[in-house]
Amino acid sequence: MYGVVLWSDSDQDHAVIWCEDHGDLAFYTGDGASALEGDSIDPGDLVQFEISEGREMRRASRPRLVAEHSHPTLARDLKRAVGDNASAPRDGPPARAPAERPHLQAV
């Protein structure tokens, strides 16, 4: 799978990755099986990795850097988008105003 690093901690070899399938985020914790060869992955980097579904979260493993800083503003853009929609309900699509509700006609 491909994804963009949203956050990373090079000291602890951890990262949070936004996945190409737009599903749940993937969490990477250094496992010694990285193809990075001592390099770190940083926010905005495009990476390729293996994904597994854990009981509580998706796990990324064996990350490989594809393009450094390919999406440098993605994390900021996502934060801004959430801030712009802060009043929208979190468990469903935005509610429509009564005037916008579709009218059903009997057939």
C-alpha positions as CSV (number, residue, x, y, z in Angstrom):
1,M,0.0,0.0,0.0
2,Y,1.0,3.6,-0.5
3,G,0.5,6.4,1.9
4,V,1.7,9.8,3.1
5,V,3.3,10.3,6.5
6,L,1.2,12.7,8.6
7,W,3.4,12.6,11.7
8,S,6.6,10.9,12.7
9,D,9.0,10.6,15.6
10,S,12.5,9.6,14.3
11,D,13.9,9.1,17.9
12,Q,11.3,6.4,18.6
13,D,10.9,5.2,15.0
14,H,7.2,5.8,14.9
15,A,4.9,7.3,12.3
16,V,1.2,7.8,11.4
17,I,0.4,7.3,7.8
18,W,-2.6,8.3,5.7
19,C,-3.4,5.4,3.4
20,E,-4.2,5.5,-0.3
21,D,-7.5,3.7,0.3
22,H,-8.6,6.5,2.6
23,G,-9.4,3.9,5.3
24,D,-8.2,4.1,8.8
25,L,-4.8,5.6,9.5
26,A,-1.9,3.2,9.7
27,F,0.6,3.2,12.6
28,Y,4.2,2.3,12.1
29,T,6.5,1.3,15.0
30,G,10.0,0.5,14.1
31,D,10.4,-3.3,13.8
32,G,13.9,-3.6,12.4
33,A,12.5,-4.7,9.1
34,S,12.4,-1.3,7.5
35,A,13.8,-0.7,4.0
36,L,14.9,2.8,5.1
37,E,18.5,1.8,5.9
38,G,18.9,4.3,8.7
39,D,17.0,7.1,7.1
40,S,13.8,8.4,8.7
41,I,10.4,9.1,7.2
42,D,9.1,12.6,7.7
43,P,5.7,14.3,7.5
44,G,4.8,14.7,3.8
45,D,6.9,11.8,2.6
46,L,5.2,9.3,0.2
47,V,5.9,5.7,1.4
48,Q,5.1,2.2,0.3
49,F,4.5,-0.3,3.1
50,E,2.8,-3.6,4.0
51,I,-0.4,-3.3,6.0
52,S,-2.0,-5.5,8.5
53,E,-5.3,-5.2,10.5
54,G,-4.8,-5.3,14.2
55,R,-7.5,-5.7,16.8
56,E,-7.5,-2.0,17.5
57,M,-5.6,-0.4,14.6
58,R,-4.0,-0.8,11.3
59,R,-0.3,-1.5,11.4
60,A,2.2,-0.5,8.7
61,S,5.4,-2.5,8.4
62,R,8.5,-2.5,6.1
63,P,8.1,1.1,4.9
64,R,10.0,2.2,1.8
65,L,10.5,5.8,0.9
66,V,9.0,6.5,-2.5
67,A,9.2,10.3,-2.7
68,E,10.6,12.7,-0.1
69,H,8.3,15.7,0.8
70,S,5.8,14.8,-1.9
71,H,2.9,16.2,0.1
72,P,4.4,18.7,2.5
73,T,1.2,20.4,3.4
74,L,-1.2,17.4,3.7
75,A,-1.3,17.3,7.5
76,R,-1.9,21.0,7.7
77,D,-4.6,20.9,5.0
78,L,-6.4,18.1,6.8
79,K,-6.4,20.0,10.1
80,R,-7.7,23.0,8.3
81,A,-10.5,21.0,6.6
82,V,-11.5,19.6,10.0
83,G,-11.5,23.1,11.5
84,D,-13.7,24.4,8.7
85,N,-16.2,21.6,9.4
86,A,-16.1,21.7,13.1
87,S,-19.8,22.2,13.4
88,A,-20.7,19.2,11.2
89,P,-21.9,16.1,13.1
90,R,-19.1,13.6,13.7
91,D,-21.2,10.5,13.1
92,G,-22.7,11.1,9.7
93,P,-23.0,13.5,6.8
94,P,-23.9,17.2,7.5
95,A,-27.5,17.7,8.3
96,R,-29.6,19.4,5.6
97,A,-31.6,22.5,6.4
98,P,-35.4,21.8,6.3
99,A,-35.8,23.7,3.0
100,E,-33.2,21.4,1.4
101,R,-34.9,18.1,2.3
102,P,-36.1,16.3,-0.7
103,H,-39.9,15.9,-1.1
104,L,-41.3,12.4,-1.8
105,Q,-44.3,12.2,-3.9
106,A,-46.8,9.3,-3.9
107,V,-47.0,7.3,-7.0
